Amino acid sequence: QLFLELEAVIHNAAATLSVLSPDWKKSAWAAKEYLFSEEVGVPVFLLLAREMGPTLVIAGVPYIDFTKDQASGFLRLDRELRRKGLI
């Protein structure tokens, strides 16, 4: 069953990345994966790949914006991963 596999993968992950886009917003799984990661204490990095408008499930949660300047986005992601001790 897919959801059991996803739970195991998330439980064993050092972190999860959520690539935010209109497709993420429409996905039946993406928000659940985000919320489950938060619930089990796995760090989540939100990466805005395409504008998608306000989204209730991540309202007020900081994200890394890749839409305007990808190089700056990757620098910030690198800094955040280092800050969490993941690289």
C-alpha positions in Angstrom: 0.0 0.0 0.0 1.4 3.3 -1.1 0.7 5.3 2.0 2.5 2.8 4.2 5.6 3.0 1.9 5.4 6.8 2.1 5.2 6.8 5.9 8.3 4.6 6.1 10.2 6.7 3.7 9.3 9.9 5.5 10.1 8.4 8.9 13.6 7.4 7.7 14.3 10.7 5.9 16.7 13.3 7.2 14.3 15.9 5.7 11.7 16.3 3.1 11.4 18.8 0.2 8.1 20.1 -0.9 8.3 21.7 -4.4 5.4 24.2 -4.4 3.4 24.8 -7.6 -0.2 24.8 -8.7 0.3 21.0 -9.2 1.4 20.7 -5.5 -1.7 22.6 -4.5 -4.0 20.3 -6.5 -2.3 17.0 -5.4 -4.2 14.6 -3.2 -0.9 13.6 -1.6 1.4 16.6 -1.3 -0.3 18.3 1.6 -0.6 15.0 3.5 3.1 14.3 3.0 3.9 17.8 4.3 1.6 17.5 7.4 2.8 14.0 8.1 6.5 15.1 8.0 5.7 17.9 10.4 3.8 15.5 12.7 6.7 13.0 12.9 9.3 15.7 13.3 11.1 15.5 10.0 12.2 18.9 8.8 10.4 20.1 5.7 11.8 22.6 3.3 9.2 24.4 1.1 10.5 25.3 -2.3 8.4 27.6 -4.4 8.9 26.5 -8.0 5.9 28.2 -9.6 3.5 30.8 -8.2 0.4 29.1 -6.8 -1.4 31.8 -4.8 -2.2 31.6 -1.1 -2.6 28.1 0.3 -4.2 27.4 3.6 -2.1 24.3 4.6 1.1 26.3 4.5 -0.2 29.8 5.4 2.4 31.7 7.3 5.1 29.1 6.8 8.4 30.4 5.3 9.5 29.0 2.0 12.4 29.4 -0.4 11.5 31.2 -3.5 13.0 29.8 -6.7 10.6 31.8 -9.1 12.6 35.0 -9.3 16.2 33.9 -8.9 17.2 30.3 -8.9 20.8 30.9 -7.9 19.6 32.7 -4.8 17.1 30.0 -4.0 19.9 27.3 -4.2 22.1 29.5 -1.9 19.4 29.8 0.6 18.5 26.1 0.5 22.2 25.3 1.0 22.3 27.7 4.0 19.2 26.2 5.6 20.4 22.6 5.1 23.7 23.6 6.8 21.9 25.4 9.6 19.9 22.2 10.3 23.1 20.1 10.2 22.0 18.1 7.1 25.1 18.8 5.0 
